Amino acid sequence: MVCLAIDASSAARALAQAAAPFPDIPISSASPRSHGWAYLAMAAGVALIGGSFLLGHEADDTYDEYLAATDPDQIESLYDRTVLYDRYAQASLLGGEALVVTGVYLRFIHRPKPARVGLDLRPDRCALALRF
């Protein structure tokens, strides 16, 4: 009988402890990352891609002048300019695509490692965290 009384009182205390409300645990919100470099890379890439179309159009116009030219010196100069504009257009297009891909990677795929040392200074606590 005594055993049952002790068992019943400890069970009542356990139920009382279990009924207590859960403590509030603050969730640390990670500071939002700046995506400025990603957006800058994408904008520069789009600008270079747009510029490549302008350079390609200029190469086409110079090539049309080359086809209509009759002076041998002018023909050589126009051909060289056409090739130069065409190479600039190719380089601009490839560079622009590389920058757009880099911007997409930085914005959506790349996740930086958390800081190895963290310091949390607040009125109620001072904490230093080291991660290895």
Secondary structure by P-SEA (a helix, b strand, c coil): caaaaaaaaaaaaaaaaaaccccbbbbbbcccccaaaaaaaaaaaaaaaaaaaaaaaaaaaaaaaaaacccaaaaaaaaaaaaaaaaaaaaaaaaaaaaaaaaaaaccccccccccbbbbbcccbbbbbbcc
